[in-house]
Amino acid sequence: MAGLDPKNWDEMRALGHQMLDDMFDNLEHVAEGPVWQPMPDAVRQGFAKQPLPQTGTALPDLYGQFTQSVLPYAVGNRHPRFMGWVHGGGTVQGMLAEMLAAGLNANLGGRDHAPVEVERMVIRWAATMLGFPETATGVLVTGSSLANFIAVLTASRAVKKGLTLRAEGLHGRKLVGYAAQTAHGCLARAFDMAGLGTDALRRVPVDAAFKMDMAALRTQVDADLAAGLEPFLVVGTAGTVDTGSVDPLPELAAFAQAYGLWFHVDGAFGALARLSSTYAPLVAGLELADSIALDFHKWAQTPYDAGCVLVREEGKQAATFAQSLAYLSREDRGTAAGAPWFCDLGPDLSRGFRALKVWFTLAGFGVEGLGSVVDGCCRVARHLAGRVEAHPDLEMLAPVTLNIVCFRVSVGADNLDALNGELVKDMQESGVAVPSATVVQGKRAVRVAVVNHRTTEQDMDIMLESLLALAAKRTNLDVSALADPLPA
């Protein structure tokens, strides 16, 4: 067998250096191009109709296809004016770590090797960062969707007789959990995948600040107990997906303790507000949770994907996931030593070396550097909010808790929902900026999430001026009034 290594290492090395230099150039100048541009039909069809290759294609040709058909049509979250969804912008350090990890090709499901120790270190750092004990367990996963799923499963096994669920199933037990109406949809999916059913996740009303209503929560739990159901979990959100609000975490922790519930926090992006001395008080109570889900690929700017779940009490995750299989036997020495393995803490046996890019991020920038990213994003969001509040044709739809601003163009059309929905698409297709659309208080909103470390106040001004110009084209707004549309 000839193998798959290059026949000419010098040629491969030269091409690799070219790829790296090209990507450095692309990142250095990423703000100069469009944020996003539609993929031409010819490019899309080129992927849709390309047959399975029977013979190999030379790497220079494949790289050419990448530069022509992939690179120009990415989602755009590296660009400073990508602000539609909570996507981090990535870093050069993270990109290089990905290259090193791919070269090593390590499987972190288990066994005794250095990459496993890197992940253990990163998990310990994450626990310290969020106020958990160093003995907390955790695992890096694709993102908070899987992290929340692991937390739901762990919580269900932590209740009375919970471990029998692994072998026997629910057998008619009616477990129910609670999260605010503003909680992420992945929680309902987690209940579905766990076999509990989406109806078992009670969606609790929120107050005027879009935080979980504690009185409504108590009423719902009491009603479920009276009906013979089995409450086991309450979920607080640190940074809701629509508005960035934070549930009353200390009150939820006390409530969970009083009722004997597992307290989980979905802190996909908001948990990292704890790195900022200014915004850490907003997420006080994180340290009281039984488990936390978070994403390093959001505010920490680690390249996708890099989610994490932490569980306070050692042994709870292993009780939920660990298996005893002959071919996975743990030994006292040799390659099969090093128990417990990460496959004992989640569903994956095959796991990549995500920990390397998280290590390079946390060690490369430190708590202070990443905390300054949080501060900067929140400052830019408040700048935008001030401009919106000062403009007569714009309306704020939610308070700005952290880094998400929800507003709309409030004049110029009979159907403002339709107008704002179309304006978001107009803006995306213009290439100037990428906000997203959502519904807040029953109104269609332009949603701006400031997550990229490259985004500045000037980017907000450019976005808003462009949005108003697009609105003028669609409505009877006075274009002359846009000459100075953004009073300071």
N, C-alpha and C positions, 0 to 999 in steps of 0.2 A: 504494500500500500504506500503510495507516494506521500500521503498526508496533505494538509491544507496550508502549511506554512509557505511564505513567499519563496519563490525560486531565486529572486534577487532582492536581498534585504536592503541593499543600498537604494534601489529604486523605490522600494516601499517606504523606507525612511524619508526620502525626499518628498514623496507624496504626503506622508503623514505630517511633515513640517509645513507643507503648503496648506493642508487642511486647517492646522492649528493657527497659522498666520491669518488665513482667510476669516476664521471665526473671531479671532481677536479684532481684526479690522471691522467686521460686521458689528460686534458688540460696541466697539468704540464709537461707531457712527450710527447706532441704532435709532437715535432720536431724530435723525435727519430724513428718514423715509416715512412712508405712511404707517400708521399704527397697524392697520389691517387692510387688506384688499381682497375682493372676491376672486376666487379661483376661476380662471377661464374654463369654459366647457371643454376645450381641447385638452387641457391639463387633467381635468377630472376624468374625462373619458380615457385618457392615456393610462390611468390607474385601473379604471373599471374594466378595460378590455385587454389589458396585458396578460397574456397566457402564462401559465406556469413554466418557468425556464427549464429546459431539458439539458442545456449546456451552460457553462459558466460565462459571466460577463466580466470583463476586466475592471478592476477597481477604479481606475481613472474615469471610465465611462459611467460607472455607478455614481461616482462623486459628481460628475457633470449633471446627471439626472437630478441629484439632490439639490444642487445649486440653482437649477432652472425650474424645477417643479415642486420643491418642498420649501426651501428657505424663504422665497418671497411670499408664501401663502400660509405662514404659521399664524397662530391665533393672535400674536402681538403683545403678549404680556411682558415682554422685555422692555417695551417702549414706555417712556414716562407718561404718556397720555392714554395708556390702557388703564381703565378705571371702572370697568363694568362688573367684574367679578373679583372675588378675593383671591387673586393669584399673585404670588411674589414675582419679582423681576429677575431673580437669579443673580449669580455673581461669577466672576472669572474663577475664583477659588473653587467654587462648587463644580464648575465645568471641568477643571483640571482634576479634581478628586474623582469625578465620574470616569474620566479616562483611566486613572490609575486603578480604580476598582474594577473596571472592565478588563484591564490587562491582567489583574490578579485572578479574576474569575472565581472568587470564593463563594462557597455555599455556607450561609450562616444559620442553617437549620440546627446545627450542633457540632459536636466533636471538639477537639482540643487544638485550637490554632489562634494566632494573634488577632485576626479580624473579629472573632467572638469577644475577645477582651476589649477591643475598641467599642463594640456595641454596649457591653456592660458598663464601660466608663461613661458613654454618652447617656445611657439610661440613668445612671447615678447622678450625672450633672443635671439632667432634666428634672429629676426628683428634687434635688437641692434648689434648683431655680424656682420651682413652684411651691416650695415649702413642705414637701413630703420628706419623711425620714429616708436616710440613705439605704435602708433595708427594703424600701419599696421595690416591687418588681415591675417590669415593663418590657415592651417589645416595639421595634420599629416596623411599621406596616405601610401600605400604599397611601393611606390618608385617613381622615377622621371618620369616613363612612365605615371602614373596617375597624377602626379603633373603637367607635361607639358600639359596633356589633359585638366585639370582644367584651366590652364592659357590660353589655346587657346579658350576655351568656354568663359571665362571671357572677354578676349580681343574682341571677336566677338560681345559680348553684349555691349561693351563700345563704339563701333563706332556709328555714327549717325544712329538713328532708330534701333539700335541693339537690344533693349529690345523687340521689336515686334517679333523677331525671336523665342522667347520662346513660343508664342502662334500661330504664323502664319507660321513659317518656313522661308526659304530663299526667296520663291516667285520670283525666277529668279535673285536675287541679286548675283553678281559675286565677292564675297570676295576673296582676294588673300593675301598670306603672303610670307615671305622671310626668308630663312636660308641658311647657307653655305653648300656646297657639303659635307663637313665633319661633318655636324650635325647628331645627333643620329636618327636612324630610327623610334623611337617612335614619333617623330614630324609628320612625314607623316601619321603614324597610327592615331594620334590625329586628323588630318584634315579629315581622313577617317571617324572616329567615330563621329566627329562633323557634318557630313553630307556635308562638304565643298568639299570633293573629294581630293585625293592625288595630282592631277594636280594643285590644287590651292596653293600648297606649292611650290614656285619657289626655285630651288636649285642654289645658286649663286656661281660662280667660286671662287677659293681661290688663294692666292699668293704663292710664293716659301716657305714661312714659314707656309703654311697650314692655313692661316687666311683669313677671308672673304675679297674679293676684293671690296673695297668701290666704285670704279669707275664702276665696273660691276653691283653692287647693284643699283646705281643711274640710270644707263642705263635701267635696267630691270623695275624699278618702273616707270620711265618716259614713257617707252613703254606701260606698262599696263594702266597707266592713259590715254594715247592717244587712247588706244583701248577701252576705256569706262569701264574698270574694276575698282574694288574698293579695293585698298590696305588698309589693316587694321593692320598689324602686321609685325614686324621684330624681329627675334630671333638671339641673339648672344650666342655663346657657350663658357663657361669658363671650358676648359679641354675637348677637343674633344676625342671621344672614341678610335680612332686609334692612334693618336700621342700625345695627351695631349696639343695641341695648344690652344691658347686663342684668340678669335676674338677681333678686336679693339673696345672694349666696349665704351669708351668715344665718339669715332667718331660715333658709332651706336646710342648712346643716342642723340647726336646732330642731326643726320640725322632723327631719328624718330620724334623728336620735330619739325623739319622743315617741315616734310611731314604730320604731324598729325597722326602718327602711334603709336600703342602700342608697347613698347619696353620690350621684355621678354628675360631673360637670363636662359639658361639651364646650371646650375652649379652643375650638379649631384654630381661630386666629386670635381671639381676645385674651386667651390665657397668657400670651406673651406680653400683654400690657404690664404684667408684673415686673418686667425688666426696666420699666420707666418709673423713676421716682415720682413723676407728676401723675401718672395714670394708674400706678399700682393700687392706690386706695379704691379704685372703681371695681377691682376684681378681688378685693379682700374676701376671704372665705374659701378661696380655691384650696388653701392648705387644709381645710376641714373635710374635703371630699374623701370618699372611699376610692374613687377612681377618676381619672381625667383623660380626655382625648384632646390631642392638639396636633397641629401640622407645622413642621419646620419649613415646609415649602411655601408658607404664606409670609407672615411678618419676619421670619428669620431668613428669608430669601434663599433658602437651600433649593437647588434644582429639584424638579419633580422626579420621583415621588418620595416623600419623607414624612409620613404620619407617625404618630406615637400614641400608645396607651400606657398609662401608669396605674398601678393598683397599690394602695397604701399597705395593706397587710400581706406580708410574705406568705406564700403558700396558697392563696386564693386562686391565682391564675393557674398554677400547676394542678390544683384539684379539679379545675374545669377542663383542662386540655391534655394533661400528660397521659401518655400511653406506655404500656409495657409490652414491647414487641421484640422477639428474638433477634431480628436483623438490625434493631436499633438499640441493642443492649449497651449499657454504659459500663465502662471498665475503670479500674483503678489507675491504669497507666496506658500509654500508647495513644494513638489517634482517637480512639473511642472514649477517652477520659473527658474530664471537664464538665461533668453534670453540675447543675441542671442545664439542659440545652434550651435554646430559644423555641424549638418546636414544641416544648412542654408548656409554652406560655401563649400559644395562639394556634390557628389552624394550619399554618404553612410549615412544611418541612423543607421545601426548596425556597431559599431566601437569598436575595442579593446583598451586596455589601453597602447598603444605604448608610451605614454608620460612618463610613469614611468621609462622605461629603458633609454630614452633620458635624463630625469632629472638626473638619477644616473650617466650617462656619463658626461654630461656637468658640473654638480656640483662636481662629484667625481674627475675629472681630471682638470677641469678649462680650460680657454682659453690657458694658458701657456702650460699645459700638452698636449693638442690636437695640439697646434701649433708646439710643439717639434716633434710630430708624422709626421706632414707635412714636417718639416725640415729634419727629419731622412730619410723619404722615398725618398725625392728629392736628398739627399746626396748619398744614395745608388744607385739611378738611374744614377747619374753622375759618380759614381765609375764604374758601368758597362759600361757606354758609353766610358769612358777613356780606359778601357781594350779592348773594341771592336775596337776603333780607332787605338790602338797600335798593333793590330794583323793583319798580312798580309793576312790571309785567311778569314777575316770578313769585312763586309761593312755596315756602318751606312746608313740608308735610310731616316731618318728624324731628324731634330734638336730636342734636348731634352729640352722642355719648362718647364715641371714640373717633373713627375715621370714615364713617359712612354718612353721606349727605343725600337725602331724598327730597326732591323738589319738583316743581313743574312750571311750564309756561302756563299762565293762568288767564290769559286773554287771547282774543283773536279768532275764536272758533266756538261754534255751538257745542261740539263734542270735544271737550278738552282731553278726554281719555284717548280718543283716536288720534288727536293731534300730537300728543306727547309720545304715544307709541310710534308714530311715523317719524317723529323728529329723532328719536333714538336710532332708528334704522338709517335715516338720512345721515346722521352724524357718523355712524359706523362706516357706511359706504364712502363717505367723504375722505376717509383716511386721516382726518385731523385728530380725532379722539374716539375712544370706544367706551361710552357709558353703557349701562344696561337699563332695562325697564322692570318695574315691579309694581305691586299694588299696595298702597298704604292708606289706611282709613277709607278704603273703598275707592280711592282715586289712583289713576295710572300715574306713576312717578318716574322721573328720570333719576336713576340711582347711580351715584358716584362713590366707589370704594377706593380709597387711597391706600395702596399696599406696597407700591413699588418704591424702593429707596431712591430712585432717580427722579421722582416726581417733585415739582416745585410749584410755588404759588403762580409763577408765570404760566405754567402748563394749565392751571385752572382758569386763568384769564383767557388764554387762547381757546380753550374748550368752550367757555361760556359765551364769548364773543361769536364764535362760530355757530353755536346753538341758536343764539338770537338772530343771527343773519339767516339761518335756515328757516327759522320760524317766520321771519318777515316774508320769505318767498312763498310760504304756504298760507299766509293769513293776510289780513288787512292792517297789520301792524305798520306804523309809520317808520319807514327805513331811516329817515333823517334823525329820528330819535335814538338811533343806534350809534350815532357818531361818538358819543361818550356814554356807553350803556352801563358802565361799571363804576359808579361813584365809590370813592374810597371810604 
